[in-house]
Amino acid sequence: MEGKSKTYYISIAGVMGSGKTTAANLLAQELGFYLFEENVAENAFLPLFYKDAKRWALPTQLFYLYEKAKQLNRVKDLLSRVSVVQDTPIYQDHFTYAKASKVLGYTSEDEYSLYAGFYNTLKEDLPVPDLIVGLEASLPVVESRIKKRSRDFEKEVDMSYVSLLSELQKEWIREHTNLNIITVNTDTLDLVSNESHKNNFLKTVKNGLRIQ
């Protein structure tokens, strides 16, 4: 009997406008991976957060934590059969977005401790990505992309907030030396219509996974 082929779990990290969704969709299509999208549209708290961050920061992040834990339990089951690519790792939710709310005073110390307690409990039994692809982009590029897409509640976002998110992402990527992480700058990367860019990105990801 032939041996069971190895399956892989990839997660795409990046702040808003960095190109996560495009990259995740490309990998799913080209590598035949099952795609887990981020449930942005289903988070009823997110538009409220952009209007009143202090009031809605904690429920916004708890929603993402709850959804990501459910998603990762499905990932754990699917990995016995298929490879998976995920838009946004749970680490990003915690160490970028939830931490930014703490830094900015949107959540109190007690609220952040509550969130961190849930995170630490949930992550113990969840799968760890074989590879995290950290996407980076300059603030002018991110601002341009945000203004072009259809999420109206993001279009007035303060770019100092996005800058903080970017710095916090670099920080947790730097500190999580136990994870297999590669970084890719997307300022001039066209994963929609440039075949050379697509092929080079796919090659980079495959090299990160150490597959041919």
C-alpha positions in Angstrom: 0.0 0.0 0.0 1.3 3.4 -0.9 2.2 5.8 1.9 -0.1 8.6 2.7 1.1 11.9 1.1 2.0 14.7 3.4 -0.4 17.6 3.9 0.6 21.2 4.7 -0.9 24.1 6.6 0.0 27.6 5.4 -1.2 30.8 7.0 -0.9 34.3 5.4 -0.1 37.2 7.8 -0.3 40.9 7.0 -2.1 44.1 7.9 -5.1 45.4 6.0 -4.2 46.2 2.4 -1.0 44.0 2.4 -2.5 41.5 -0.1 -3.4 38.6 2.2 -6.7 37.6 0.5 -5.1 37.7 -3.0 -2.1 35.6 -1.9 -4.3 33.1 -0.1 -6.6 32.7 -3.1 -3.6 32.3 -5.4 -2.1 29.5 -3.3 -5.4 27.7 -2.9 -5.9 27.8 -6.7 -2.4 27.0 -7.8 -1.5 24.4 -5.1 -4.9 22.9 -4.7 -5.1 23.8 -1.0 -8.4 24.2 0.9 -8.9 27.9 1.5 -10.0 29.3 4.9 -11.0 33.0 4.5 -11.2 35.5 7.3 -14.7 36.2 8.4 -14.5 40.0 8.1 -18.1 40.4 6.7 -19.6 38.4 9.5 -18.0 40.5 12.3 -20.8 42.9 13.2 -18.5 44.6 15.7 -15.8 45.7 13.2 -17.7 48.7 11.6 -18.6 49.8 15.1 -15.0 49.5 16.2 -13.9 52.1 13.5 -16.6 54.5 14.9 -15.9 54.0 18.6 -12.7 51.9 19.2 -12.7 52.1 22.9 -16.3 50.7 23.2 -16.0 47.9 20.6 -12.4 46.8 20.7 -12.8 43.8 23.0 -15.9 42.3 21.3 -14.3 42.8 17.9 -11.2 40.8 18.9 -13.2 38.2 20.9 -15.2 37.5 17.7 -12.1 36.9 15.7 -10.6 34.7 18.4 -13.8 32.6 18.6 -14.0 32.3 14.8 -10.3 31.5 14.4 -10.5 28.7 17.1 -13.5 27.2 15.3 -11.7 27.4 12.0 -8.5 25.8 13.4 -10.4 22.9 14.7 -11.7 22.3 11.2 -8.1 22.7 9.9 -7.0 20.0 12.3 -9.6 17.7 10.9 -9.0 18.5 7.3 -5.2 18.1 7.5 -5.7 14.3 7.7 -6.9 14.5 4.0 -6.0 17.8 2.4 -3.5 20.8 2.6 -4.9 24.1 3.9 -4.1 27.8 3.3 -5.6 30.3 5.8 -6.1 34.0 5.6 -4.6 35.4 8.8 -3.0 33.3 11.6 -4.3 33.4 15.1 -1.0 34.9 16.1 -1.8 38.0 14.0 -5.1 38.4 15.8 -3.5 38.4 19.2 0.0 40.0 18.7 -1.0 42.6 16.1 -4.6 43.7 16.4 -5.5 42.9 20.0 -2.1 44.2 21.2 -2.6 47.4 19.2 -5.9 48.0 21.0 -4.0 47.6 24.3 -1.2 49.9 23.3 -3.7 52.6 22.2 -5.8 52.3 25.3 -8.8 50.9 23.5 -8.8 47.9 25.9 -8.0 48.1 29.6 -5.4 45.9 31.2 -8.2 43.7 32.6 -9.9 43.4 29.2 -6.6 42.5 27.5 -5.8 39.9 30.3 -9.3 38.4 29.7 -8.6 38.2 25.9 -5.1 36.8 26.5 -6.4 34.2 28.9 -8.9 32.9 26.2 -6.1 32.9 23.6 -3.6 31.0 25.7 -6.2 28.4 26.6 -7.5 27.9 23.1 -4.1 27.8 21.3 -2.8 24.8 23.3 -4.8 22.3 21.3 -4.7 24.0 17.9 -2.5 23.1 14.9 0.6 25.1 14.2 1.3 26.3 10.6 4.0 24.5 8.6 4.7 27.9 7.1 3.6 31.5 7.8 4.0 33.9 4.9 4.3 37.4 6.4 3.3 40.1 3.8 4.8 43.5 4.2 3.9 46.8 2.4 4.8 50.4 2.7 2.2 52.8 4.3 1.5 54.7 1.0 0.8 51.5 -0.8 -1.4 50.2 2.0 -3.4 53.5 2.1 -3.9 53.4 -1.7 -5.2 49.8 -1.6 -7.5 50.5 1.3 -9.1 53.4 -0.5 -9.7 51.3 -3.6 -11.5 48.4 -2.0 -15.1 48.2 -1.0 -14.9 48.2 2.8 -16.3 51.7 3.5 -15.7 51.6 7.2 -11.9 51.2 6.5 -11.5 54.1 4.1 -11.1 56.7 6.9 -8.7 54.6 9.0 -5.9 56.6 10.6 -2.7 55.6 9.0 -0.9 56.0 12.3 -3.0 53.0 13.4 -1.9 51.0 10.4 1.7 52.0 11.0 1.4 50.6 14.6 -0.1 47.4 13.2 2.8 47.0 10.8 5.4 47.5 13.6 3.6 45.0 15.9 3.5 42.4 13.1 7.3 42.8 12.5 7.7 42.4 16.3 5.8 39.2 16.7 7.4 37.7 13.6 10.8 38.6 15.0 10.0 37.1 18.4 8.3 33.8 17.3 11.5 32.0 16.4 9.8 28.7 17.0 7.7 29.2 13.9 8.6 28.8 10.2 8.1 32.3 8.8 9.1 33.9 5.6 8.5 37.6 4.7 7.5 39.0 1.3 7.3 42.6 0.3 4.2 43.3 -1.8 4.7 46.9 -2.8 5.4 46.0 -6.4 4.0 42.5 -6.4 1.2 41.8 -8.8 -0.4 38.4 -8.0 -3.4 39.1 -10.1 -2.1 39.6 -13.7 1.7 39.2 -13.7 2.5 35.5 -14.4 6.2 36.0 -13.5 5.3 37.5 -10.1 2.9 34.6 -9.5 5.4 32.0 -10.3 8.1 33.6 -8.2 5.8 33.9 -5.2 4.7 30.2 -5.6 8.4 29.2 -5.8 9.1 31.2 -2.6 6.3 29.5 -0.7 7.3 26.0 -1.9 10.9 26.7 -0.8 9.5 27.7 2.6 7.7 24.4 2.8 10.7 22.6 1.4 8.7 20.9 -1.4 9.4 20.7 -5.1 
